[in-house]
Amino acid sequence: MRQHSDIRKKVCVLLMSETTEQDEWPAEITFDDFQRVDVRVGRILAAEPLAGARKPAYTLRIDFGPQIGVKQSSAQLTVLYAAEELIGRLVLAVINFPPRRIAGFRSEVLTLGVPDEAGNVVLIQPERAVPLGGRLF
């Protein structure tokens, strides 16, 4: 469990870093560290507001194809995305983190995004159609 926690911290630091000066960059990770992070393509099947969340968020049901199945995630996407426009969208998510409870909701995967100029989450998605469950490499 500790190993997953350490990797989650490293990935979150890398994904959420807004630094521009090299001396402020996060510590390097090895290629083996990167390979342990399992990032897959999924399609959003459902999106609903997450009741009780401290920050506005959606609950997402994401289909990662027949090998992985449908997983759920919470994501703070409410500023830039209406729930109905998320349906059918391809997204990338880390699928091998341990589940987390967020406002009583069991989030099974970490849906990936980057901040815009105002700090709002912009989803990371493939530029064209790809098979569900495809792994980032």
DSSP file with accessible surface (Angstrom, degrees, kcal/mol):
  #  RESIDUE AA STRUCTURE BP1 BP2  ACC     N-H-->O    O-->H-N    N-H-->O    O-->H-N    TCO  KAPPA ALPHA  PHI   PSI    X-CA   Y-CA   Z-CA
    1    1 A M     >        0   0  169      0, 0.0     4,-2.0     0, 0.0     5,-0.1   0.000 360.0 360.0 360.0 -39.6    0.0    0.0    0.0
    2    2 A R  H  >  +     0   0  170      1,-0.2     4,-2.5     2,-0.2     5,-0.2   0.896 360.0  56.3 -60.3 -40.3    2.9    2.4    0.8
    3    3 A Q  H  > S+     0   0  110      1,-0.2     4,-2.2     2,-0.2    -1,-0.2   0.925 107.6  47.4 -60.1 -44.1    4.3    1.8   -2.6
    4    4 A H  H  > S+     0   0   72      1,-0.2     4,-2.8     2,-0.2    -1,-0.2   0.907 111.0  52.6 -63.5 -39.8    1.1    2.9   -4.3
    5    5 A S  H  X S+     0   0   46     -4,-2.0     4,-2.3     2,-0.2    -2,-0.2   0.920 109.6  47.9 -63.0 -44.1    0.9    6.0   -2.1
    6    6 A D  H  X S+     0   0   53     -4,-2.5     4,-2.2     2,-0.2    -1,-0.2   0.919 113.9  46.3 -63.3 -44.0    4.5    7.0   -3.0
    7    7 A I  H  X S+     0   0   13     -4,-2.2     4,-2.9     2,-0.2     5,-0.3   0.926 110.5  53.6 -64.5 -43.2    3.8    6.6   -6.7
    8    8 A R  H  X S+     0   0   35     -4,-2.8     4,-2.9     1,-0.2     5,-0.2   0.927 109.4  48.9 -58.0 -43.7    0.5    8.5   -6.4
    9    9 A K  H  X S+     0   0  121     -4,-2.3     4,-2.4     2,-0.2    -1,-0.2   0.930 112.3  47.8 -62.5 -44.7    2.3   11.4   -4.8
   10   10 A K  H  X S+     0   0   90     -4,-2.2     4,-2.2     2,-0.2    -2,-0.2   0.930 114.9  45.2 -62.6 -45.1    5.0   11.5   -7.5
   11   11 A V  H  X S+     0   0   14     -4,-2.9     4,-3.1     2,-0.2     5,-0.3   0.935 112.6  50.5 -66.5 -44.2    2.4   11.3  -10.3
   12   12 A C  H  X S+     0   0   32     -4,-2.9     4,-2.4    -5,-0.3    -1,-0.2   0.910 110.1  50.6 -61.7 -39.8    0.2   14.0   -8.7
   13   13 A V  H  X S+     0   0   80     -4,-2.4     4,-0.9    -5,-0.2    -1,-0.2   0.939 114.3  44.5 -62.3 -44.4    3.1   16.3   -8.3
   14   14 A L  H  < S+     0   0   80     -4,-2.2     3,-0.3     1,-0.2    -2,-0.2   0.920 117.5  43.8 -66.3 -42.7    4.1   15.8  -11.9
   15   15 A L  H  < S+     0   0   49     -4,-3.1    -1,-0.2     1,-0.2    -2,-0.2   0.837 120.3  39.3 -73.4 -32.3    0.6   16.2  -13.3
   16   16 A M  H  < S+     0   0  135     -4,-2.4    -1,-0.2    -5,-0.3    -2,-0.2   0.465  83.6 124.2 -99.5  -0.2   -0.4   19.1  -11.1
   17   17 A S     <  +     0   0   44     -4,-0.9     8,-0.0    -3,-0.3    -4,-0.0  -0.385  30.3 176.7 -66.9 130.3    2.9   21.1  -11.3
   18   18 A E        +     0   0  135     -2,-0.1    -1,-0.1     7,-0.0     7,-0.1   0.159  36.1 130.3-114.0  14.5    2.4   24.6  -12.6
   19   19 A T        -     0   0   47      1,-0.1     3,-0.0     5,-0.1    -2,-0.0  -0.341  33.8-177.5 -72.8 152.5    6.1   25.6  -12.1
   20   20 A T        +     0   0  125     -2,-0.0     2,-0.4     5,-0.0    -1,-0.1   0.528  59.9  83.7-121.5 -17.1    8.0   27.2  -14.9
   21   21 A E  S >  S-     0   0  106      1,-0.1     3,-2.0     3,-0.0     4,-0.3  -0.788  74.5-136.6 -93.9 132.7   11.5   27.6  -13.3
   22   22 A Q  G >  S+     0   0  152     -2,-0.4     3,-1.6     1,-0.3    -1,-0.1   0.840 101.5  61.2 -58.3 -35.1   13.7   24.5  -13.5
   23   23 A D  G 3  S+     0   0  133      1,-0.3    -1,-0.3    -3,-0.0    -2,-0.0   0.664 104.4  51.3 -70.1  -9.9   14.9   24.8   -9.9
   24   24 A E  G <  S+     0   0  106     -3,-2.0    -1,-0.3     2,-0.0    -2,-0.2   0.399  83.8 119.3-101.6   0.4   11.2   24.4   -8.8
   25   25 A W  S <  S-     0   0  142     -3,-1.6     3,-0.1    -4,-0.3   -11,-0.1  -0.296  72.1 -98.8 -66.1 153.1   10.5   21.2  -10.8
   26   26 A P        -     0   0   39      0, 0.0    -1,-0.1     0, 0.0     3,-0.1  -0.225  51.1 -80.9 -67.1 161.2    9.6   18.0   -9.0
   27   27 A A        -     0   0   85      1,-0.1   -13,-0.0     0, 0.0     2,-0.0  -0.249  54.7-100.3 -60.3 148.1   12.2   15.4   -8.3
   28   28 A E        -     0   0  189     -3,-0.1     2,-0.3     1,-0.0    -1,-0.1  -0.351  33.5-154.7 -67.8 150.9   13.0   13.1  -11.2
   29   29 A I        -     0   0   51     -3,-0.1     2,-0.1    -2,-0.0    -1,-0.0  -0.844  20.1-109.5-117.7 163.4   11.5    9.6  -11.4
   30   30 A T     >  -     0   0   79     -2,-0.3     4,-2.0     1,-0.1     5,-0.1  -0.441  26.7-111.1 -87.1 165.8   12.9    6.6  -13.2
   31   31 A F  H  > S+     0   0  135      1,-0.2     4,-2.5     2,-0.2     5,-0.2   0.883 121.4  57.4 -62.3 -35.8   11.4    5.0  -16.3
   32   32 A D  H  > S+     0   0  107      2,-0.2     4,-1.3     1,-0.2    -1,-0.2   0.897 103.8  52.7 -61.6 -38.9   10.5    2.0  -14.1
   33   33 A D  H  > S+     0   0   22      1,-0.2     4,-0.6     2,-0.2     3,-0.5   0.939 110.1  48.4 -58.9 -46.9    8.5    4.4  -11.9
   34   34 A F  H >< S+     0   0   74     -4,-2.0     3,-1.4     1,-0.2    -2,-0.2   0.916 107.3  55.1 -60.5 -42.9    6.6    5.7  -14.9
   35   35 A Q  H 3< S+     0   0   96     -4,-2.5    -1,-0.2     1,-0.3    -2,-0.2   0.778  99.7  61.2 -65.2 -24.7    5.9    2.2  -16.2
   36   36 A R  H 3< S+     0   0   91     -4,-1.3     2,-0.7    -3,-0.5    -1,-0.3   0.684  85.9  86.2 -75.1 -18.0    4.2    1.3  -12.9
   37   37 A V  S << S-     0   0   12     -3,-1.4     2,-1.0    -4,-0.6    60,-0.0  -0.771  73.3-152.4 -85.6 115.6    1.6    4.0  -13.5
   38   38 A D        -     0   0   23     -2,-0.7    57,-2.9    97,-0.1     2,-0.5  -0.773  16.6-179.3 -96.6  98.5   -1.1    2.4  -15.6
   39   39 A V  E     +A   94   0A   9     -2,-1.0    97,-3.1    97,-0.3     2,-0.3  -0.888   9.4 177.9-102.2 123.8   -2.8    5.2  -17.6
   40   40 A R  E     -AB  93 135A  56     53,-2.7    53,-2.0    -2,-0.5     2,-0.4  -0.861  29.9-112.7-126.8 160.5   -5.7    4.0  -19.8
   41   41 A V  E     +A   92   0A  10     93,-1.7    92,-3.1    -2,-0.3     2,-0.3  -0.744  40.0 169.7 -91.7 134.3   -8.2    5.4  -22.3
   42   42 A G  E     -A   91   0A   0     49,-2.5    49,-2.7    -2,-0.4     2,-0.5  -0.929  30.2-125.8-138.8 165.6  -11.9    5.3  -21.2
   43   43 A R  E     -AC  90  63A  92     20,-2.3    20,-2.9    -2,-0.3     2,-0.4  -0.958  28.1-121.4-115.0 129.1  -15.2    6.7  -22.4
   44   44 A I  E     + C   0  62A   1     45,-2.4    44,-3.3    -2,-0.5    18,-0.3  -0.539  30.9 175.5 -71.0 123.1  -17.4    8.6  -20.0
   45   45 A L  E     +     0   0A  71     16,-3.6     2,-0.3    -2,-0.4    17,-0.2   0.732  66.3   9.2 -95.8 -33.4  -20.8    6.9  -19.7
   46   46 A A  E     - C   0  61A  25     15,-1.3    15,-2.1    40,-0.1     2,-0.3  -0.994  55.4-171.7-151.0 147.7  -22.4    9.1  -17.0
   47   47 A A  E     + C   0  60A  12     -2,-0.3    13,-0.2    13,-0.2    40,-0.1  -0.976  15.1 163.6-144.0 127.1  -21.6   12.3  -15.2
   48   48 A E  E     - C   0  59A 120     11,-2.0    11,-3.6    -2,-0.3    -2,-0.0  -0.985  44.8 -89.1-141.1 152.0  -23.5   13.7  -12.2
   49   49 A P  E     - C   0  58A 101      0, 0.0     2,-0.9     0, 0.0     9,-0.3  -0.297  40.0-124.2 -59.7 142.0  -22.8   16.3   -9.5
   50   50 A L    >   -     0   0   19      7,-2.9     3,-1.4    25,-0.1     7,-0.3  -0.810  26.1-142.2 -92.1 103.4  -21.0   14.9   -6.4
   51   51 A A  T 3  S+     0   0   89     -2,-0.9    -3,-0.0     1,-0.2     7,-0.0  -0.398  80.6  18.8 -65.7 136.4  -23.2   15.8   -3.5
   52   52 A G  T 3  S+     0   0   74      1,-0.3    -1,-0.2    -2,-0.1     2,-0.1   0.438  84.2 144.3  86.9  -1.1  -21.3   16.8   -0.3
   53   53 A A    <   -     0   0   27     -3,-1.4    -1,-0.3     1,-0.1     4,-0.1  -0.473  52.1-136.9 -71.6 142.1  -18.0   17.6   -2.0
   54   54 A R  S    S+     0   0  256     -2,-0.1    -1,-0.1     1,-0.1    -2,-0.1   0.882  97.2  33.8 -64.2 -39.7  -16.0   20.5   -0.5
   55   55 A K  S    S-     0   0  132     -3,-0.0    -1,-0.1     1,-0.0    -2,-0.0  -0.946 109.6 -92.3-113.5 141.5  -15.2   21.7   -4.1
   56   56 A P        +     0   0   92      0, 0.0    22,-0.4     0, 0.0     2,-0.3  -0.225  62.6 155.1 -55.3 133.5  -17.8   21.2   -6.9
   57   57 A A        -     0   0    8     -7,-0.3    -7,-2.9    19,-0.2     2,-0.3  -0.957  35.6-123.8-152.7 166.2  -17.1   18.0   -8.7
   58   58 A Y  E     -CD  49  75A  22     17,-2.8    17,-2.2    -2,-0.3     2,-0.5  -0.872  16.3-131.5-111.9 152.2  -18.8   15.3  -10.8
   59   59 A T  E     -CD  48  74A  23    -11,-3.6   -11,-2.0    -2,-0.3     2,-0.4  -0.869  31.7-161.4 -93.3 135.9  -19.0   11.6  -10.3
   60   60 A L  E     -CD  47  73A   1     13,-3.5    13,-2.2    -2,-0.5     2,-0.5  -0.961  18.5-155.7-121.6 138.9  -18.0    9.8  -13.5
   61   61 A R  E     -CD  46  72A 125    -15,-2.1   -16,-3.6    -2,-0.4   -15,-1.3  -0.976  24.5-170.2-108.0 122.1  -18.7    6.3  -14.7
   62   62 A I  E     -CD  44  71A   0      9,-3.4     9,-2.8    -2,-0.5     2,-0.6  -0.960  17.2-143.9-123.4 128.1  -16.0    5.5  -17.3
   63   63 A D  E     +CD  43  70A  44    -20,-2.9   -20,-2.3    -2,-0.5     7,-0.2  -0.799  15.6 179.9 -92.3 120.1  -15.8    2.4  -19.6
   64   64 A F        -     0   0    1      5,-2.5     4,-0.4    -2,-0.6     3,-0.2   0.120  52.1 -97.0-104.8  19.7  -12.3    1.1  -20.1
   65   65 A G     >  -     0   0    5      1,-0.2     4,-3.2     3,-0.1     3,-0.5  -0.176  53.8 -53.9  90.1 174.9  -13.3   -1.8  -22.4
   66   66 A P  T  4 S+     0   0  131      0, 0.0    -1,-0.2     0, 0.0     4,-0.1   0.785 128.9  54.6 -65.1 -29.1  -13.9   -5.5  -21.8
   67   67 A Q  T  4 S+     0   0  181     -3,-0.2    -2,-0.1     1,-0.1    66,-0.1   0.871 126.1  19.3 -72.2 -36.4  -10.6   -6.3  -20.1
   68   68 A I  T  4 S-     0   0   40     -3,-0.5    -3,-0.1    -4,-0.4     2,-0.1   0.785  94.8-161.4-104.2 -39.4  -10.9   -3.6  -17.4
   69   69 A G     <  -     0   0   24     -4,-3.2    -5,-2.5     2,-0.0     2,-0.4  -0.429  40.1 -25.5  89.8-163.1  -14.6   -2.8  -17.3
   70   70 A V  E     +D   63   0A  60     -7,-0.2     2,-0.3    -2,-0.1    -7,-0.2  -0.762  60.8 179.5 -94.9 130.8  -16.5    0.3  -16.0
   71   71 A K  E     -D   62   0A  71     -9,-2.8    -9,-3.4    -2,-0.4     2,-0.3  -0.856  19.6-128.7-124.2 162.0  -14.9    2.2  -13.1
   72   72 A Q  E     +D   61   0A  57     -2,-0.3    36,-2.9   -11,-0.2    37,-1.1  -0.859  25.0 174.4-117.0 151.6  -16.0    5.3  -11.3
   73   73 A S  E     -D   60   0A   0    -13,-2.2   -13,-3.5    -2,-0.3     2,-0.4  -0.974  24.6-136.3-146.5 154.3  -14.1    8.5  -10.6
   74   74 A S  E     +D   59   0A  18     35,-0.4    37,-0.4    -2,-0.3     2,-0.3  -0.935  28.6 177.7-111.1 145.2  -14.7   11.9   -9.1
   75   75 A A  E     -D   58   0A  12    -17,-2.2   -17,-2.8    -2,-0.4     2,-1.7  -0.985  35.7-130.0-151.2 136.7  -13.3   15.0  -10.9
   76   76 A Q        +     0   0  102     -2,-0.3    45,-0.6   -19,-0.2   -19,-0.2  -0.588  63.4 126.4 -85.8  78.0  -13.5   18.7  -10.4
   77   77 A L     >  +     0   0    3     -2,-1.7     4,-2.0     1,-0.1     3,-0.4   0.287  28.9 108.3-115.2   5.5  -14.6   19.6  -13.9
   78   78 A T  T  4 S+     0   0   45    -22,-0.4    -1,-0.1     1,-0.2   -21,-0.1   0.734  71.8  59.3 -67.3 -23.9  -17.7   21.7  -13.2
   79   79 A V  T  4 S+     0   0   99    -23,-0.2    -1,-0.2     1,-0.2    -2,-0.1   0.935 120.8  21.9 -70.9 -44.0  -16.2   25.1  -14.2
   80   80 A L  T  4 S+     0   0   67     -3,-0.4     2,-0.4    41,-0.2    -2,-0.2   0.610 121.3  53.4-100.7 -14.2  -15.4   24.1  -17.8
   81   81 A Y     <  -     0   0   24     -4,-2.0     2,-0.3    41,-0.0    -1,-0.1  -0.983  63.7-144.3-131.9 131.5  -17.7   21.2  -18.5
   82   82 A A    >>  -     0   0   30     -2,-0.4     3,-0.8     1,-0.1     4,-0.8  -0.642  33.2-117.2 -81.3 147.1  -21.5   20.6  -18.2
   83   83 A A  H >> S+     0   0   16     -2,-0.3     3,-1.2     1,-0.2     4,-0.8   0.905 112.9  53.2 -53.2 -44.5  -22.3   17.1  -17.1
   84   84 A E  H 34 S+     0   0  146      1,-0.3     3,-0.4     2,-0.2    -1,-0.2   0.798 103.3  56.4 -67.3 -26.9  -24.2   16.3  -20.3
   85   85 A E  H <4 S+     0   0   96     -3,-0.8    -1,-0.3     1,-0.2    -2,-0.2   0.646  99.0  62.3 -80.8 -10.4  -21.3   17.4  -22.5
   86   86 A L  H X< S+     0   0    0     -3,-1.2     3,-2.1    -4,-0.8   -42,-0.3   0.780  77.4 105.2 -80.4 -26.1  -19.0   14.9  -20.8
   87   87 A I  T 3< S+     0   0   84     -4,-0.8   -42,-0.2    -3,-0.4     3,-0.1  -0.305  90.5  11.9 -60.8 128.0  -21.0   11.9  -21.9
   88   88 A G  T 3  S+     0   0   33    -44,-3.3    -1,-0.3     1,-0.3     2,-0.2   0.295  94.0 135.2  89.4  -8.8  -19.2   10.0  -24.7
   89   89 A R    <   -     0   0   60     -3,-2.1   -45,-2.4   -45,-0.2     2,-0.3  -0.493  54.5-127.5 -76.9 137.3  -15.9   11.9  -24.2
   90   90 A L  E     +A   43   0A  22    -47,-0.2     2,-0.3    -2,-0.2   -47,-0.2  -0.670  36.2 174.6 -80.4 138.7  -12.7    9.9  -24.3
   91   91 A V  E     -A   42   0A   0    -49,-2.7   -49,-2.5    -2,-0.3     2,-0.4  -0.908  29.0-122.9-138.1 165.6  -10.5   10.5  -21.3
   92   92 A L  E     +A   41   0A  20     32,-1.3    20,-2.9    20,-0.4     2,-0.3  -0.913  33.5 173.2-109.5 141.8   -7.2    9.3  -19.8
   93   93 A A  E     -AE  40 111A   0    -53,-2.0   -53,-2.7    -2,-0.4     2,-0.6  -0.998  37.2-118.3-148.1 147.8   -7.1    7.9  -16.2
   94   94 A V  E     -AE  39 110A   0     16,-2.4    16,-2.2    -2,-0.3   -55,-0.2  -0.775  31.6-178.5 -81.7 122.3   -4.7    6.2  -13.9
   95   95 A I        +     0   0   32    -57,-2.9    -1,-0.1    -2,-0.6   -56,-0.1   0.518  65.2  64.7-104.9  -5.2   -6.4    2.9  -13.1
   96   96 A N  S    S+     0   0   52    -58,-0.5    -1,-0.1    14,-0.1    13,-0.1   0.176  71.1 106.8-112.0  23.0   -3.9    1.3  -10.7
   97   97 A F  S    S-     0   0   11     11,-0.2     3,-0.1    -3,-0.2   -92,-0.1  -0.673  81.3 -99.8 -83.9 153.6   -4.1    3.6   -7.7
   98   98 A P        -     0   0   34      0, 0.0    -1,-0.1     0, 0.0    -2,-0.1  -0.401  50.3 -91.4 -68.1 150.3   -6.0    2.3   -4.7
   99   99 A P        -     0   0   61      0, 0.0     2,-0.3     0, 0.0     9,-0.2  -0.236  42.1-153.8 -60.3 152.1   -9.6    3.6   -4.4
  100  100 A R  E     -F  107   0B 133      7,-2.4     7,-3.3     9,-0.1     2,-0.6  -0.967  13.2-127.5-127.8 146.8  -10.2    6.8   -2.4
  101  101 A R  E     +F  106   0B 166     -2,-0.3     2,-0.5     5,-0.2     5,-0.2  -0.831  27.9 178.9 -92.7 123.7  -13.3    8.1   -0.6
  102  102 A I  E >  S-F  105   0B  53      3,-2.9     3,-2.2    -2,-0.6   -49,-0.1  -0.972  74.5 -23.4-129.0 113.0  -14.3   11.6   -1.6
  103  103 A A  T 3  S-     0   0   47     -2,-0.5    -1,-0.1     1,-0.3   -50,-0.1   0.884 128.0 -51.2  52.0  41.0  -17.4   13.0    0.0
  104  104 A G  T 3  S+     0   0   61      1,-0.2     2,-0.4   -52,-0.1    -1,-0.3   0.400 115.0 120.9  81.3  -3.0  -18.6    9.4    0.7
  105  105 A F  E <   -F  102   0B  33     -3,-2.2    -3,-2.9   -55,-0.0     2,-0.9  -0.780  64.1-130.0 -98.0 135.7  -18.0    8.4   -3.0
  106  106 A R  E     -F  101   0B 100     -2,-0.4     2,-0.6    -5,-0.2    -5,-0.2  -0.740  22.2-163.3 -88.1 104.2  -15.6    5.6   -3.9
  107  107 A S  E     +F  100   0B   7     -7,-3.3    -7,-2.4    -2,-0.9   -34,-0.2  -0.796  11.1 179.2 -90.7 119.4  -13.3    6.9   -6.6
  108  108 A E        +     0   0   45    -36,-2.9     2,-0.3    -2,-0.6   -11,-0.2   0.663  62.5  30.6 -96.2 -22.5  -11.6    4.0   -8.3
  109  109 A V  S    S-     0   0    2    -37,-1.1     2,-0.8   -13,-0.1   -35,-0.4  -0.949  74.0-121.7-136.2 157.2   -9.5    5.8  -10.9
  110  110 A L  E     -E   94   0A  45    -16,-2.2   -16,-2.4    -2,-0.3     2,-0.3  -0.884  25.6-147.6-101.9 106.5   -7.8    9.2  -11.2
  111  111 A T  E     -E   93   0A  17     -2,-0.8     2,-0.3   -37,-0.4   -18,-0.2  -0.593  23.3-128.4 -73.4 132.0   -9.1   11.1  -14.3
  112  112 A L        +     0   0   11    -20,-2.9    12,-2.2    -2,-0.3   -20,-0.4  -0.635  39.7 145.7 -95.7 141.0   -6.3   13.2  -15.7
  113  113 A G  E     -G  123   0C  20     -2,-0.3    10,-0.2    10,-0.3     8,-0.1  -0.946  32.7-133.4-155.1 171.6   -6.4   16.9  -16.6
  114  114 A V  E     -G  122   0C  69      8,-2.5     8,-2.9    -2,-0.3     2,-0.2  -0.946  31.5-103.5-129.8 153.5   -4.2   19.9  -16.6
  115  115 A P  E     -G  121   0C  45      0, 0.0     6,-0.2     0, 0.0     2,-0.1  -0.510  26.8-143.4 -79.5 143.2   -4.9   23.5  -15.3
  116  116 A D    >   -     0   0   34      4,-2.1     3,-1.9    -2,-0.2     6,-0.0  -0.216  48.5 -75.4 -83.9-170.9   -5.8   26.3  -17.6
  117  117 A E  T 3  S+     0   0  193      1,-0.3    -1,-0.0     2,-0.1     0, 0.0   0.807 136.3  46.7 -58.9 -29.5   -4.6   29.9  -16.9
  118  118 A A  T 3  S-     0   0   77      2,-0.1    -1,-0.3     0, 0.0     0, 0.0   0.422 121.3-104.8 -93.5  -0.3   -7.2   30.3  -14.2
  119  119 A G  S <  S+     0   0   40     -3,-1.9     2,-0.2     1,-0.3    -2,-0.1   0.536  72.7 143.0  89.3   6.8   -6.5   26.9  -12.6
  120  120 A N        -     0   0   44      1,-0.1    -4,-2.1   -41,-0.0     2,-0.3  -0.587  57.6-103.0 -81.1 146.2   -9.6   25.1  -13.9
  121  121 A V  E     -G  115   0C  44    -45,-0.6     2,-0.5    -2,-0.2   -41,-0.2  -0.504  31.8-168.0 -76.6 126.8   -9.2   21.5  -14.9
  122  122 A V  E     -G  114   0C  49     -8,-2.9    -8,-2.5    -2,-0.3   -45,-0.0  -0.965  27.6-119.3-110.3 123.8   -9.0   20.8  -18.7
  123  123 A L  E     -G  113   0C  11     -2,-0.5     2,-0.5   -10,-0.2   -10,-0.3  -0.318  15.0-131.4 -63.6 144.1   -9.3   17.1  -19.5
  124  124 A I        +     0   0   50    -12,-2.2   -32,-1.3   -32,-0.2   -12,-0.2  -0.837  40.2 163.0 -91.7 130.2   -6.5   15.2  -21.2
  125  125 A Q        -     0   0   84     -2,-0.5   -34,-0.1   -34,-0.2   -84,-0.0  -0.988  42.5 -92.8-147.3 154.5   -7.9   13.2  -24.1
  126  126 A P        -     0   0   32      0, 0.0   -36,-0.1     0, 0.0     4,-0.1  -0.350  31.0-130.1 -63.5 150.3   -6.7   11.4  -27.2
  127  127 A E  S    S+     0   0  164      2,-0.1     2,-0.3    -2,-0.0     3,-0.0   0.629  88.2  17.0 -78.4 -13.0   -6.8   13.5  -30.4
  128  128 A R  S    S-     0   0  166      0, 0.0     2,-0.1     0, 0.0    -1,-0.0  -0.937 103.0 -64.6-148.8 172.1   -8.6   10.8  -32.3
  129  129 A A        +     0   0   87     -2,-0.3    -2,-0.1    -3,-0.0     0, 0.0  -0.353  54.7 170.3 -64.7 133.5  -10.6    7.6  -31.7
  130  130 A V        -     0   0   55     -4,-0.1     3,-0.1    -2,-0.1     4,-0.0  -0.947  41.8 -81.5-137.6 159.1   -8.6    4.8  -30.0
  131  131 A P    >   -     0   0  105      0, 0.0     3,-1.7     0, 0.0   -90,-0.2  -0.353  51.8-103.4 -64.1 141.9   -9.7    1.5  -28.5
  132  132 A L  T 3  S+     0   0   51      1,-0.2   -90,-0.2   -92,-0.1   -68,-0.2  -0.377 107.7  28.5 -61.9 139.4  -11.0    1.6  -25.0
  133  133 A G  T 3  S+     0   0   11    -92,-3.1    -1,-0.2     1,-0.3   -91,-0.1   0.369  81.5 154.2  89.4  -4.7   -8.5    0.4  -22.5
  134  134 A G    <   -     0   0   31     -3,-1.7   -93,-1.7   -93,-0.1     2,-0.4  -0.316  40.8-126.9 -59.0 138.0   -5.5    1.4  -24.6
  135  135 A R  B     -B   40   0A 106    -95,-0.2   -95,-0.2    -3,-0.1     2,-0.2  -0.724  11.7-122.8 -95.1 136.4   -2.5    2.1  -22.4
  136  136 A L              0   0   78    -97,-3.1   -97,-0.3    -2,-0.4    -1,-0.0  -0.524 360.0 360.0 -70.1 134.0   -0.4    5.3  -22.4
  137  137 A F              0   0  212     -2,-0.2  -102,-0.0     0, 0.0  -103,-0.0  -0.930 360.0 360.0-142.9 360.0    3.2    4.7  -23.2
